[in-house]
């Protein structure tokens, strides 16, 4: 069986590169497309997966991440500079489809199934499915309508401003027919599937939820020597309690919400336990937003309590969890962030947004807390509950780890994915 996975903006091999995540729109989806394809290949000896992605100068045209999984990079827009995915729509992505068709013809490749990831991947899979007469699936990662409406709700600009910045209209116009014509739609959560049916008018009978997964062995048990080394490097003392947030600097990722709640958390934890709360932001990259957040930290008088750390290799991330007391997923909305599973696998309690996937994964008060991140008091109270009580942190972390082992390994996700593939191919 030969399958296509496609999302032109996503380069799964960036998981293996220094500073690979957190730049050029490489994040959680990159991790999914790396580990997801490898787990699938490991589940069946006869499975070959080609991942089609955009070519950029300096990148190899073909990269193997497994003996039966390869990334094939083909032209999409200018190759001599980073080309944001928001600018793909129209001629650039249509040209990419032509490049894939041409490449497959030259190499005499025939595919049984197409799997598009994110809106750019849905578009490509949709067009290839028409050309080749092959069924295709859509895995979400993000939805144009939801991102647009969340941006409006949180005051990130007017509809016209957001459209100029993110090209939402063109994206949504491409999403609708792809979802309508797909053989199956694979949202990451039940709630997301219901949202797709309501907002995009798709057939709910096509919905098959496939969650994200995590490589548990990479995150547990903690390596105490690495913990001590990292804490020393970061200048953390024995009474310091880091709250970790790993994400690209983005209005939607919750850095501002955590910063605004920090003074309350720092004061209350110090009063209750005598310990010091530190905010640890990883994947911090210079930008206008980053500079404004740094200024806000100064205005709040908490500069000595905040650590801004640049992106790190994916393989170097586990010690950051181990060295931290808790993880803050304070984003305004998150479908199903991989980092949530990584924190849980590491045995760390999470205070997470109740908006989106976390509410289906985390049981409030059992393996984490769910909050409205824009409510500074609610976010602060939950963090204080976790940070000021050693027994509570241990209980929540233990339960979180156990849940991930039982439900969210990549092996389990591969089994679920193959079930959906077999169903489509038998239609």
C-alpha positions, 0 to 999 in steps of 0.5 A: 500500500502506498499513501500520500501525506501532504501539507506543503508548509510542514517539514517533518524532518525539522523535528530533527534539526537544531532550532527546527521547531518554533520557526517557519511555522514548524510546531505541533503539526510537524511533530505529528507528521514525523511520528505519525508516519513512522508509527504507521510504517512500523505497523505494516511492513507493506506500507510506503508513505510519501510526504509532499512538502514545499521546496526551499533553497538549501533543503534536500529534495528528498529526505528519508525519516524511515526506510519506508517514509520519505519527504519529497520537496517540490516548488511552491512559490519563491524558493529563495526565501521563507514563504508563509503558508498564508500566502499559498492560496491561488496560483502558488498552491495550484502550481504545487499540485501540478508539480506533484502530478508531474513528479509522480508521472516521472517516477511512475508512482501510483497511490492508494490513498491521500491524507491531507493535513491542515488546510493547505494539505486538504486542498492539495489532496482534494485536487490530486484525488480528482486527477488520480481518482483516489480517495482522500482524507482530511486531518484538521490541526486548525480551522479557518473559520475558528481561527478567524472568529477567535481572532475577532473575539480576542480583538486581534483586528477587524475582519478586513485586517485579519483577512489581509494578514491571514488570507482567511477568505481564500483559505475558507473557500478552499476548506469547504469543498475539500471537506465536502468531497473528502472520504473521511474527516479526521478531527482531533477531538469530538468537539472539533468534529461537531464544529466542522459539521455545524460551521462547514455543513459537512456530513457528520457520518464522515467524521472519524476522530483521530487524536494526537500521540506522544512517544512516552519513552522519551519523556519518562522516567526523568533523567535527574542528572539532566534535570540538575544540569538544566536547572543550573544552566537556567539559574534555578535555585532549590526553591524555584518553581518554573511554570513552563510554556513551549510555543512560538511567540504568537497572540494565540499561544497564551504567553500574554495571558500567563504574563498578566496572571504572573504577579498574582501567582508569584505573590500568592505562592510565595505567601503560601509556601515561601517558594519562588515562581518562575515563568519559563518560555521556550521557543522564544524568537525575536519579533515585534510581539516578543518585544512587546511582551518583554516590555510588559514583563518589565512594566509588571516588575517581574523581569527577574521571575521570567526566563526567555529561552530560544527554540531547542531541538525536539530531542532536547525538550524533555529536560525542560518538562522535568525541570519544571513544576507545572505546564501552562497551556494558556492559549485562547484555543487549542485543538489538540496540542502535542505539548499537552501530551508531552507534559502529561507523559513527563508526569507534570500537571497542566493548567490548560485552556478549557477551549478546545481539545484539552477539555476532552483530554484533561479531567479537571481536578484529576490530572490537571485544571481547566480554566478560561485563560483570559480570566486572570484570576481563574488562571492564577488560582489554578496555578497557585493550587498546583504550585503551592502544594507538593502533594497536589502536584505529585497526584495530578502528575501521576494521574496525567502520566497514567492516562497518556500511557493508556490512551495516547501512545503513537502505536495506539494512534497508528492502530486507529488511523489504519482502521479508518484507512481500511474503512475508506478503501473498502467503501 
